[in-house]
Amino acid sequence: MGKDVYIGAFSYVADGAVIGDGVKIFPNCFIGEGVHIGVRTRLHAGVKVYAKSVIGSGASSIAIR
C-alpha cells in the first residue's frame, strides 16, 4: 500500500494487490488478487478490477452501469 491512499467505504482490496502512492479508490469498489494500480490513479465508485489486472499511473476510470 502506497502513501496518501484513499479507500472509500465498502471497497474491498484483496491480498496481494499493489496500490501506488496517491491512489484514490472511491466507495463500493472491488480490487482483486494480484492487481497492480499505478500512482495517482482514481477508481470511481463501483469499479471492479479483477485478479492480476494492471492499471498504469495517472489513470482515471468511470463506472458504467
trRosetta pair geometry for C-beta under 8 A, 3 or more apart (Angstrom, degrees):
i j d omega theta_ij theta_ji phi_ij phi_ji
1 5 5.8 -109 -176 23 93 155
1 19 5.2 8 -124 57 59 111
2 5 5.3 119 69 -53 80 114
2 19 5.5 -120 9 112 91 73
2 20 4.7 35 -39 167 151 26
2 21 3.7 -135 172 -67 131 46
2 22 6.9 -55 119 9 135 50
2 23 6.3 105 47 4 126 102
2 39 6.8 162 -136 -103 169 79
3 21 4.8 5 50 -125 79 98
3 22 7.4 11 87 -40 72 63
4 21 6.0 45 49 -170 96 79
4 22 5.1 9 95 -84 113 57
5 19 5.5 66 -126 132 148 128
5 21 7.3 -114 -59 -139 85 31
5 22 7.2 -50 -83 -8 55 6
5 23 5.0 6 -127 57 91 86
5 24 7.7 -175 -160 -79 53 38
5 25 7.6 15 178 6 95 99
6 23 7.4 -147 39 102 64 55
6 24 4.6 7 57 -124 112 73
6 25 6.7 -172 98 35 65 60
7 11 5.2 -135 -179 71 89 133
7 13 6.5 -70 -128 -26 144 128
7 25 4.8 4 -118 64 64 114
8 11 5.1 92 66 -22 72 122
8 25 6.1 -134 11 110 84 66
8 26 4.5 31 -17 -173 149 34
8 27 3.5 -104 139 -60 129 55
8 28 7.2 -41 103 6 120 53
8 29 6.9 93 51 6 106 103
8 45 7.0 -62 85 -98 164 81
9 27 4.7 -3 59 -115 74 108
9 28 7.7 6 94 -39 69 65
10 27 5.5 46 51 -166 96 89
10 28 5.0 6 100 -79 113 62
11 25 5.3 128 -173 132 165 115
11 26 7.5 144 -66 98 133 28
11 27 6.2 -137 -43 -141 93 32
11 28 6.4 -46 -77 6 67 9
11 29 4.2 11 -128 50 107 83
11 30 7.3 -154 -157 -66 66 33
11 31 7.3 38 170 -4 102 99
12 29 7.4 -148 36 97 58 57
12 30 5.2 4 58 -121 103 66
12 31 6.7 -163 99 33 59 69
13 17 5.1 -119 -177 55 90 149
13 19 6.9 -31 -145 -45 144 133
13 25 7.4 104 -69 82 112 174
13 31 4.5 2 -117 61 67 123
14 17 5.4 109 64 -32 70 112
14 31 6.2 -144 13 103 79 70
14 32 5.2 3 13 -168 141 30
14 33 4.3 -82 126 -68 142 60
14 34 7.7 -32 96 4 121 52
14 35 7.3 99 48 9 105 104
14 51 7.6 -35 63 -94 160 81
15 33 6.2 4 69 -119 69 89
16 33 5.1 38 61 -165 123 74
16 34 4.7 -17 129 -67 122 57
17 31 5.0 67 -131 137 159 116
17 32 7.2 140 -82 87 112 33
17 33 6.9 -113 -54 -131 81 23
17 34 6.8 -36 -84 15 52 9
17 35 4.6 1 -127 54 94 88
17 36 7.7 -173 -163 -73 59 33
17 37 7.4 19 175 0 101 102
18 35 7.2 -152 35 98 64 52
18 36 4.6 -1 61 -116 111 72
18 37 6.9 -177 94 28 62 63
19 23 5.1 -118 -178 44 94 152
19 25 7.6 -64 -133 -30 133 127
19 31 7.6 16 -76 178 109 166
19 37 5.2 4 -121 57 60 113
20 23 5.4 112 66 -43 70 113
20 37 5.8 -130 10 105 89 68
20 38 4.9 9 -4 -178 153 27
20 39 3.8 -109 147 -68 133 54
20 40 7.3 -52 107 4 121 48
20 41 6.8 88 51 8 115 103
20 57 6.7 -72 98 -102 172 84
21 39 4.8 4 57 -125 79 102
21 40 7.4 0 96 -40 73 67
22 39 5.6 50 48 -171 105 80
22 40 4.5 -3 104 -80 126 63
23 37 5.5 75 -122 122 149 123
23 38 7.9 144 -84 91 110 34
23 39 7.0 -115 -54 -138 83 32
23 40 7.0 -98 -79 -53 51 8
23 41 5.1 0 -122 56 91 82
23 42 7.5 178 -162 -79 57 37
23 43 7.7 18 179 1 99 97
24 41 7.6 -152 37 99 63 49
24 42 4.7 -2 64 -116 104 78
24 43 7.2 -168 98 32 60 62
25 29 5.0 -116 -179 51 99 151
25 31 6.8 -51 -130 -41 149 128
25 37 7.9 31 -70 149 110 175
25 43 4.8 5 -121 56 68 113
25 47 8.0 -118 -149 58 79 114
26 29 6.4 105 67 -33 56 118
26 42 7.5 37 -24 -176 102 85
26 43 6.4 -149 20 97 78 64
26 44 5.2 -2 32 -152 139 35
26 45 4.4 -75 117 -61 120 65
26 47 7.7 85 52 11 93 104
27 45 5.1 6 65 -120 75 100
27 46 7.9 17 99 -40 68 60
28 45 5.4 46 50 -168 104 82
28 46 5.0 2 105 -78 114 57
29 43 5.3 78 -123 123 153 125
29 45 7.0 -123 -52 -140 85 31
29 46 6.7 -21 -84 28 59 6
29 47 4.9 1 -124 60 101 78
29 48 7.1 -178 -162 -79 62 41
29 49 7.6 16 177 4 105 94
30 47 7.6 -143 37 105 64 51
30 48 4.4 7 56 -123 110 79
30 49 6.9 -172 96 34 66 58
30 50 8.0 21 114 -79 110 55
31 35 5.1 -127 -177 54 86 150
31 37 7.2 -57 -135 -32 130 132
31 43 7.8 143 -74 49 104 174
31 49 5.2 7 -120 59 61 110
32 35 5.2 109 65 -39 69 115
32 48 7.9 54 -34 178 100 78
32 49 6.0 -135 13 106 88 65
32 50 4.6 37 -11 -162 153 33
32 51 3.9 -101 143 -61 132 53
32 52 7.4 -51 106 2 118 49
32 53 6.9 84 51 13 115 101
33 51 4.6 2 58 -118 83 100
33 52 7.3 -4 96 -39 74 69
34 51 5.6 48 48 -166 104 77
34 52 4.5 -1 103 -80 124 65
35 49 5.1 87 -134 124 149 117
35 50 7.7 153 -79 97 115 21
35 51 6.9 -115 -53 -132 83 27
35 52 6.8 -85 -78 -40 51 8
35 53 5.2 1 -122 57 92 80
35 54 7.4 179 -162 -81 58 38
35 55 7.6 16 178 3 101 97
36 53 7.7 -146 37 101 64 49
36 54 4.6 1 61 -120 106 79
36 55 7.1 -171 97 33 62 60
37 41 5.1 -127 177 57 96 146
37 43 7.4 -61 -135 -35 143 123
37 49 7.4 75 -74 113 109 174
37 55 4.9 5 -121 59 67 111
38 41 5.4 103 70 -38 70 121
38 54 8.0 57 -35 177 95 80
38 55 6.0 -129 12 107 87 67
38 56 4.7 -1 2 175 151 31
38 57 3.4 -107 150 -65 130 55
38 58 6.9 -40 108 7 120 54
38 59 6.7 93 53 5 110 101
39 57 4.7 7 51 -129 77 104
39 58 7.2 10 91 -41 71 65
40 57 6.1 49 48 -173 92 81
40 58 5.0 11 92 -87 111 59
41 55 5.6 96 -142 123 159 120
41 56 7.6 147 -83 92 122 39
41 57 6.7 -122 -52 -141 93 31
41 58 6.5 -32 -80 12 63 7
41 59 4.7 9 -127 55 102 82
41 60 7.1 -170 -160 -74 60 45
42 59 7.6 -146 39 101 59 56
42 60 4.6 11 57 -120 104 81
42 61 6.9 -156 100 27 68 68
43 47 4.4 -124 -178 59 98 146
43 49 7.0 -76 -122 -28 145 123
43 55 7.9 80 -73 100 107 176
43 61 5.3 11 -126 41 59 123
44 47 5.9 102 62 -33 58 115
44 60 7.6 54 -32 180 100 80
44 61 5.6 -141 16 91 88 76
44 62 5.4 10 34 -122 148 40
44 63 5.2 -126 99 -18 105 90
45 63 5.8 -68 84 -13 61 145
46 63 4.0 65 75 -132 111 154
46 65 6.9 -23 142 -69 155 111
47 61 5.1 76 -108 107 147 140
47 63 5.4 -124 -63 -84 69 89
49 53 5.0 -131 -179 65 90 140
49 55 6.7 -66 -128 -30 143 126
50 53 5.7 94 66 -27 59 121
55 59 5.0 -116 174 50 100 152
55 61 7.9 -57 -138 -44 143 121
56 59 5.4 109 68 -40 70 115
